[in-house]
Amino acid sequence: MSARVDGNALAGILSEYFRLDTTSAIVQCSGCGTRAALARELVYPDPMGFVVRCERCEDVLMIVVDAPGGAWLDLRGVDGVQFRG
């Protein structure tokens, strides 16, 4: 596994599919309930994609995979996402 980076590493891949700044989106961890901007979460880049973990409890929030023909988002550890306008 690669060295950990912050959620800003997801800006490029997510901007291809969302027409807003996803790094400022607030995500809520289903494990501990912490709400934080995606940019603050712990991101582990991997050749297969990105594993995003909660900054507080380190549970897996989401997995982001950029595949041919589109992206795959597994939001298994997210109770909610708030996009601010």
Protein Blocks (a to p, Z undefined) as FASTA:
>chain_A
ZZdddfklmmmmmmmmpccdfklpccddfklopacdfklpccdddfkbccdddfklopaf
bdcdddehiacddfklbcbdcddZZ
